[in-house]
Amino acid sequence: MHFRKLELADRDIYESRIGQHEFHTYEYTFLTLYFWREMCKTELADMDEAIIVRKADPRGRLYFMQPLGYAHENLRDIVRRLKEYKESQSGYGSLFGDIEAPFLRELQGVFGDRVVYREDPDNFDYIYDAEQLITLRGRKYHGKRNQYNRFTGGYDYEVRELREPGVCADLIRFAGEWYETRGEGDESLALELKGIEDVLTHIDALPIKGIAVYAGLQMAGFTFGETIGDRMAIVHVEKGDLVYDGIYAFLNRTMAERYFSGVRYINRQEDLGIQGL
């Protein structure tokens, strides 16, 4: 089995293997894998009709994601071959990671109680009702509603689409400045910045939706994500200048209003177990 680094050219074949499968987390979209490919050391390999994705966890331990494009009757053989490959190499932790409940049940149906698994709360996704994030109705969203109103009432602002001329260049510059003031020395944020630069440079080849917010002549913040069919949207990045009171609530709601009104859920990814996120 030969693994190769994930590249932009892999998008078509990757998405053809996913087919109509509806994943419930953000991990399996091509944009997610491409964005974080440096941090996760994401690689692909072909196995008959299936694609195997290999990643590294934060401690550098390798694992496989759910195989893509396989036939159920071939699952036993695929798992056997992956297990043999893992045992012939070094640097692996568990056999699989980032798997969802349907695949776990399928493994249990084939291998029974030989399947040992654990939940990973630090990587649980935050999934919201899209309508609630758009309307901000009710006591639960009282704080966000106030923050949103402070921004709209306090600043002369303009919202621009990601693909408008000059916006991506402004975003890349803003993201670099954000990193210099808030994230310098943090390896994960450095790799996030690299991902932002990469995907925005190749925006025409990726399904990115996003906005930039300007207050006066200065960028106050930006956000971008993607939609997965008509069921779920994913927010990949949200960066704001805290000089502008309420900027994050404004980015959050405005993005949902503009791009996510047609889906049921909005996935804002995980917090990695970091308190306060």
C-alpha positions as CSV (number, residue, x, y, z in Angstrom):
1,M,0.0,0.0,0.0
2,H,1.4,3.3,-1.1
3,F,0.4,6.5,0.7
4,R,0.8,9.9,-0.9
5,K,0.3,13.4,0.5
6,L,-3.2,14.8,-0.1
7,E,-3.3,17.3,-2.9
8,L,-5.9,19.6,-4.5
9,A,-5.9,17.3,-7.5
10,D,-7.4,14.5,-5.4
11,R,-10.7,16.3,-4.8
12,D,-12.7,14.7,-7.7
13,I,-11.7,11.1,-6.9
14,Y,-12.1,11.7,-3.2
15,E,-15.6,13.0,-3.6
16,S,-16.6,10.3,-6.0
17,R,-15.7,7.7,-3.3
18,I,-17.8,9.5,-0.7
19,G,-20.8,9.3,-3.0
20,Q,-24.1,9.9,-1.3
21,H,-22.8,9.1,2.2
22,E,-23.9,11.7,4.7
23,F,-21.3,12.1,7.4
24,H,-22.4,13.8,10.6
25,T,-19.1,15.4,11.6
26,Y,-16.9,17.9,9.7
27,E,-13.9,15.6,9.5
28,Y,-14.7,13.9,6.1
29,T,-15.2,16.8,3.8
30,F,-12.4,17.3,1.3
31,L,-12.1,21.0,2.3
32,T,-11.5,19.9,5.9
33,L,-8.9,17.4,5.0
34,Y,-7.1,19.8,2.6
35,F,-7.2,22.7,5.1
36,W,-5.6,20.7,7.9
37,R,-3.4,18.4,5.8
38,E,-0.2,19.8,7.2
39,M,-1.2,19.6,10.8
40,C,-2.7,16.1,10.4
41,K,-0.1,14.8,7.9
42,T,-3.0,13.7,5.8
43,E,-2.2,11.1,3.2
44,L,-4.2,8.9,0.8
45,A,-3.8,5.4,-0.5
46,D,-5.9,3.3,-3.0
47,M,-7.1,-0.1,-2.0
48,D,-9.1,-1.8,-4.8
49,E,-12.1,0.4,-5.2
50,A,-11.7,2.2,-1.8
51,I,-9.7,5.2,-0.7
52,I,-7.8,5.0,2.6
53,V,-7.1,8.2,4.5
54,R,-4.3,8.2,7.0
55,K,-3.8,11.0,9.6
56,A,-1.7,11.7,12.7
57,D,-3.3,12.7,16.0
58,P,-1.8,15.7,18.1
59,R,0.7,13.3,19.6
60,G,1.9,12.2,16.2
61,R,0.3,8.7,16.3
62,L,-0.9,7.5,13.0
63,Y,-4.4,6.1,12.3
64,F,-6.8,5.4,9.5
65,M,-10.2,7.1,8.9
66,Q,-13.2,5.2,7.7
67,P,-12.4,3.7,4.3
68,L,-14.3,5.4,1.5
69,G,-16.0,3.8,-1.4
70,Y,-15.8,0.2,-0.1
71,A,-18.4,-2.5,-0.5
72,H,-19.8,-3.9,2.7
73,E,-18.8,-7.5,1.7
74,N,-15.2,-6.3,1.4
75,L,-15.0,-4.7,4.9
76,R,-13.5,-7.7,6.6
77,D,-10.7,-8.0,4.1
78,I,-10.0,-4.3,4.2
79,V,-9.7,-4.2,8.0
80,R,-7.5,-7.3,7.9
81,R,-5.2,-5.7,5.4
82,L,-5.1,-2.4,7.3
83,K,-4.3,-4.2,10.5
84,E,-1.5,-6.2,8.9
85,Y,-0.1,-3.0,7.4
86,K,-0.3,-1.2,10.8
87,E,1.5,-4.0,12.5
88,S,4.3,-4.0,9.9
89,Q,5.0,-0.3,10.5
90,S,5.8,1.9,13.5
91,G,4.2,5.1,14.8
92,Y,0.6,3.9,14.9
93,G,-1.9,4.3,17.8
94,S,-5.4,2.9,17.3
95,L,-6.4,1.3,13.9
96,F,-9.2,3.8,13.2
97,G,-9.9,7.3,14.3
98,D,-12.5,10.0,13.6
99,I,-15.1,7.3,12.9
100,E,-18.9,7.9,13.3
101,A,-21.6,5.7,14.9
102,P,-22.8,4.0,11.6
103,F,-19.3,2.8,10.7
104,L,-18.8,1.6,14.3
105,R,-22.0,-0.4,14.2
106,E,-20.9,-1.9,10.8
107,L,-17.6,-3.0,12.4
108,Q,-19.4,-4.5,15.3
109,G,-21.7,-6.4,12.9
110,V,-18.7,-7.9,11.2
111,F,-16.3,-8.4,14.2
112,G,-18.6,-8.5,17.2
113,D,-17.0,-7.9,20.6
114,R,-13.5,-8.0,19.1
115,V,-14.1,-4.3,18.4
116,V,-12.8,-2.1,21.2
117,Y,-13.5,1.6,21.0
118,R,-13.7,4.8,23.1
119,E,-15.4,8.1,22.8
120,D,-13.2,11.2,22.4
121,P,-15.1,14.1,24.1
122,D,-12.4,16.7,23.3
123,N,-13.3,16.1,19.6
124,F,-17.1,16.2,19.9
125,D,-18.5,18.7,17.4
126,Y,-20.6,21.7,18.4
127,I,-23.7,21.4,16.2
128,Y,-26.3,24.1,16.3
129,D,-29.8,24.5,14.8
130,A,-29.3,26.9,11.9
131,E,-32.6,28.8,12.4
132,Q,-31.6,29.5,16.0
133,L,-28.2,31.0,15.0
134,I,-30.0,33.1,12.4
135,T,-32.8,34.5,14.6
136,L,-31.0,34.5,18.0
137,R,-34.4,34.2,19.6
138,G,-34.8,33.3,23.2
139,R,-33.0,33.6,26.5
140,K,-30.3,31.2,25.4
141,Y,-29.1,33.7,22.8
142,H,-29.6,36.8,24.8
143,G,-25.9,37.5,25.1
144,K,-25.1,36.9,21.5
145,R,-28.0,39.1,20.4
146,N,-26.7,41.9,22.6
147,Q,-23.2,41.5,21.1
148,Y,-24.6,41.5,17.6
149,N,-26.6,44.7,18.3
150,R,-23.5,46.4,19.8
151,F,-21.6,45.9,16.6
152,T,-24.4,46.9,14.3
153,G,-25.2,50.0,16.4
154,G,-21.6,51.0,17.1
155,Y,-19.8,50.9,13.8
156,D,-20.2,52.0,10.2
157,Y,-19.5,48.7,8.5
158,E,-19.6,46.9,5.2
159,V,-20.0,43.2,4.4
160,R,-18.2,41.9,1.3
161,E,-18.3,38.5,-0.3
162,L,-15.1,36.4,-0.3
163,R,-14.9,36.3,-4.1
164,E,-15.1,40.0,-4.6
165,P,-11.9,41.6,-6.0
166,G,-9.2,42.1,-3.4
167,V,-11.0,40.5,-0.5
168,C,-9.0,37.3,-0.3
169,A,-5.7,39.3,-0.3
170,D,-7.1,41.4,2.6
171,L,-8.1,38.2,4.4
172,I,-4.7,36.7,4.1
173,R,-3.1,39.9,5.4
174,F,-5.6,40.1,8.2
175,A,-5.0,36.5,9.2
176,G,-1.3,37.0,9.3
177,E,-1.7,40.1,11.5
178,W,-4.1,38.2,13.8
179,Y,-1.5,35.4,14.2
180,E,1.3,37.8,15.0
181,T,-0.7,39.5,17.8
182,R,-2.5,36.5,19.2
183,G,-1.0,33.2,18.1
184,E,2.7,33.6,17.5
185,G,4.5,30.6,18.9
186,D,1.5,28.3,18.7
187,E,2.2,25.6,16.2
188,S,-1.4,24.7,15.5
189,L,-2.3,28.4,14.8
190,A,0.8,28.7,12.5
191,L,-0.5,25.7,10.6
192,E,-4.0,27.1,10.6
193,L,-2.6,30.3,9.0
194,K,-0.9,28.2,6.4
195,G,-4.2,26.5,5.7
196,I,-6.0,29.8,5.3
197,E,-3.4,31.1,2.9
198,D,-3.6,27.8,0.9
199,V,-7.3,27.5,0.5
200,L,-7.9,31.1,-0.2
201,T,-5.2,31.0,-2.9
202,H,-7.1,28.1,-4.5
203,I,-10.6,29.4,-3.7
204,D,-11.9,28.8,-7.3
205,A,-11.2,25.0,-6.9
206,L,-12.8,24.6,-3.5
207,P,-16.5,25.0,-2.3
208,I,-15.8,27.9,0.1
209,K,-18.5,30.4,1.1
210,G,-17.5,33.4,3.2
211,I,-17.6,37.0,4.1
212,A,-15.3,39.8,5.2
213,V,-16.5,42.7,7.4
214,Y,-14.9,46.1,7.1
215,A,-15.3,48.9,9.6
216,G,-14.4,52.1,7.8
217,L,-11.3,51.2,5.7
218,Q,-10.2,48.5,8.1
219,M,-11.0,44.8,8.1
220,A,-12.8,43.9,11.4
221,G,-13.1,40.2,10.8
222,F,-13.8,37.3,8.4
223,T,-15.3,33.9,8.3
224,F,-15.7,31.1,5.8
225,G,-17.1,27.6,5.6
226,E,-19.0,25.2,3.3
227,T,-22.4,23.5,3.0
228,I,-22.8,19.7,2.8
229,G,-26.0,19.1,0.8
230,D,-29.1,20.5,2.4
231,R,-28.5,19.1,5.8
232,M,-25.4,20.6,7.4
233,A,-23.0,23.6,7.0
234,I,-19.5,23.8,8.5
235,V,-17.8,26.9,9.8
236,H,-14.1,26.4,9.1
237,V,-12.6,29.7,10.2
238,E,-13.8,32.8,12.1
239,K,-11.4,35.6,13.0
240,G,-12.2,39.0,14.4
241,D,-10.4,42.0,15.8
242,L,-11.6,42.4,19.4
243,V,-11.2,46.1,19.1
244,Y,-14.7,45.9,17.5
245,D,-17.2,45.0,20.2
246,G,-19.5,42.2,19.1
247,I,-17.6,41.3,15.9
248,Y,-17.7,37.6,16.5
249,A,-21.5,37.5,17.1
250,F,-21.9,39.6,14.0
251,L,-19.7,37.3,11.9
252,N,-21.5,34.2,13.2
253,R,-25.1,35.5,12.5
254,T,-24.4,37.2,9.2
255,M,-22.6,34.1,7.8
256,A,-25.6,32.0,8.8
257,E,-28.1,34.4,7.3
258,R,-26.3,34.7,4.0
259,Y,-25.2,31.1,3.3
260,F,-26.7,28.6,5.8
261,S,-30.4,29.4,5.8
262,G,-31.1,26.4,3.7
263,V,-29.6,23.8,6.0
264,R,-30.8,22.3,9.3
265,Y,-27.6,22.3,11.2
266,I,-24.5,24.4,11.5
267,N,-21.3,22.6,12.7
268,R,-18.8,24.8,14.4
269,Q,-16.3,22.0,15.0
270,E,-14.7,21.0,18.3
271,D,-12.9,22.7,21.1
272,L,-10.0,20.2,21.6
273,G,-10.9,20.2,25.3
274,I,-9.5,23.7,25.7
275,Q,-11.5,25.5,28.5
276,G,-13.3,28.6,27.3
277,L,-13.5,27.8,23.6
